Structure formats: structure tokens, C-alpha cells
Amino acid sequence: MRTSRVIGLIALAAIVVGIAYGVARVVASSQEASQMQSDLTPFYTPPDPIPDALGTIIRREPLGVDVAGGTAERMLYVSERPDGTRAVSGGMLFLPDAPAPEGGRPIVAWEHGTLGMGDACVPSRSTTPLADIETFLSLMLKQGWIVVATDYVGLGTPGPNQYLIAEAEVRDVVNSVRAVRTIPEAKAGDRYVTFGHSQGGHASIWTGHLGPDYAPELQLLGVAAAAPALNLPEIASAQWDTPVGWVIGSDLIESWPTYYPDLPVDAILSPAGRNNEARLAAECVKAAGLEALIREKVGQQFFSMDPQDDPQWKSALEDQTPPAMPAAMPVFIAQGTTDQIVLPWPNAMITEQWCAEGSTLATLWMGDVDHMAAAHVSGPTAFQWIYQRFAGVPAQSTCELPLPVPPVDPDAS
């Protein structure tokens, strides 16, 4: 046998072995993840009946990760749906090692972004629970702040999850803060600030509007957001016929009719979208995004039309877009200029509108930062902004600065 043929056969064998090894690792990883979710099911199963007191902690246990400056736990707590029905949400709880100050520890409520509706996508049930918060979590804990992170009702717990529905998000955020305050050893005070990414930015900003009335016993000192999904009509019009439409659209279709029961669904979906939306919503966002890119390559769209062209969907999108924040509620918004999901120009529109209406708005425009990196990059700056809120420093506005991104759709004719 020729030497070249021997070398070729060896190379081929190596490729086959490599592929087999890779497939085996994927299968093993999938099996391991499935086993993990099965093992966690009892923890996330709500009691019957669910306790009536909002913020009641049903269960706590170690999260199984190390964090500098504190300890990490997962928890199951009582929240409610917009109609007042009691429900449970999972979440993460980070308690600092630093001694509690007089008056109790400040609380930061973190809200995660779109991750998918499957159990394995949920931060407190994930194999990488700190993925979105690692650049600022320890900074906060070393200051003696408590950090609590809701999963939202219906993610990792019985649904439905009411994705991008303000009345649902705010309840889950505020009740996670209430939950912390039921833990004697936490020594939690009544002052809190919210910080969220993407969908979580929507939740954070809406908490600035609805939180004070929903929980008058708490002091909300400010709201912060990284790449927040705020200007929903403009985002929908810009992204409905892109791969983003598949990822975000499937979650909307699964959740919004539970809040707006008369929304026409089939009328705005393509046949491929109609046949795949439920399955795709249950995928974690990376897998869903990959499928979306493939479907785009073969000419498939999730929506058959811009949802804004339907009057009922247009009204719902406008309803879930927050108005300008009152001047008394400080706001921090960070936005990457190369974000291809929450595009920068709709948030430039929000900035222009809110500044004109007198909001106390500080913005951080991050050059060459995409959507997934927005919270990581802005986290340390958000930490400093939150530090000033807890320290009682008067909030400053950046409204006098020119916008680095024009507040108009660059593709508009």
C-alpha cells in the first residue's frame, strides 16, 4: 500500500473519530442537561395551594456556584399574574459577606433578557447562571448590596410566561424584592434599584413607572437598563422580516394572547411561522437564533406582515411601550451602536423624546458593542450609577449631549 494512501486513511480515520467524539459529547451534554432539569423539577413545582402573601419564599437552596464577596442561592417565591392570580417564580439570590449598614442592606433587582422559554434556558436552572452578570455582581456584593434576580413567572415554573408584558414583569421584579425582605439573615432594607438587559431592560424601566404604586412600602431610587426593548412599534417594524422576527416573534405569539385574548395570530404569521412558533419558543435563544438564520437562508419569514399593520397588534405594541419617565425617577440607559437586535436608533428616538419631556436620563452609548455584550460592557458603569443612587447623590442628565446615533430609521425611504 502506498504511503500516501496510508496517510489518507489515517487522516480519514482521525476525522471519523473526531466527528464521533464530537457527537458523543453533544449527546452526553444533552443527556446531562436533561438529567439536571429532571432533578430540579421538584424544587420548581409550586405547592397547592400557593401561599397568598406576595414575596413568600417557598424554597431556597445553594445555587452551586462561587461568587466573590457573597453566597449564591436559587429560590422559589410567590408572585402574581396581572389579574391577581397567585403564581410562583424562580430566581437567584446573592447575599453579601459585608456587614449590613444601619437601616438595612440596599437591594439591586436584576432582570435578565430574552433567553427562550425552555426550562434549561432559565438563569436559576442553567448550567451557567452567572453568564449575564459576572462583570458587576461581585462589585455589588462587595459594597454590601443584596442582588436578587427573578426568572419571571412561567419560565422554569408553570406558565404562561407573559413575555414583554409590563404588568407581569413588574410584579415579578417587585415581589422578588419583597421575598428578600422576608429573610432575617439578609437584613434587607427598603431601598432598591433595578437593572435589566434587553427584555429585562423593558421590565426595569416599567418598574420605574408601576413599582412605586404597586409596592409603596419600598423606596425605588432609580432604574437602569442595557439595550432595553422599549420602542416596541419601531423595533417590530424594523425586525419583523429578519431572523430576529423568528426568535422574538415566537415568544410574543406564545405569550401576548394570554394578556390580549383578541389579538389575531394566524393573520400575521407565515405558514412556516405558524407551524414552528410553539416549538421555537421553547428553544433557548442561541439554538433558536441559529435556526432563524438557516430559515432566512432558505427564504422563510416568521411573520407574513409587519404586526404594526394590524390595528390590534399596533395598539398592543404601543400599550407595552413605556412613556417618558417622570423627572423624579432617575433613569440610566446603555446602548451599543452595533446592536443588531435592539437596534440603536429606536432607543435614540426614546432618548430624544424623554429628554424633551423632562426625564432625568443618563445615557451610555457604547461604540462597537453588540446586543449580547451590552450588559457585560455597561455593567461596571451601571454599578457606579447605582452606587450614586444609594449614596444619595443627585442624579445627573446627559440630555444636553448630542446623540451619536440619529433618531431615525436609516432604511426609511
NORRA-V504216 format. One record per run of one state. SS is the DSSP state (hx for helix, st for strand, lp for the rest). FROM is the first residue (numbers start at 1). LEN is the number of residues. Records with the same first field share a line. If there is no record, write none. Layout:
BEGIN
SS: FROM-LEN, FROM-LEN
END
This chain:
BEGIN
lp: 1-2, 45-12, 63-4, 68-2, 81-5, 97-8, 112-7, 122-1, 126-11, 143-3, 151-15, 181-3, 187-1, 198-1, 215-4, 227-5, 240-3, 259-7, 270-1, 282-3, 298-5, 304-3, 310-1, 320-11, 337-7, 357-4, 367-7, 392-22
hx: 3-42, 119-3, 123-3, 137-6, 166-15, 184-3, 199-16, 232-8, 243-16, 266-3, 271-11, 285-13, 307-3, 311-9, 344-13, 374-18
st: 57-6, 67-1, 70-11, 86-11, 105-7, 146-5, 188-10, 219-8, 269-1, 303-1, 331-6, 361-6
END
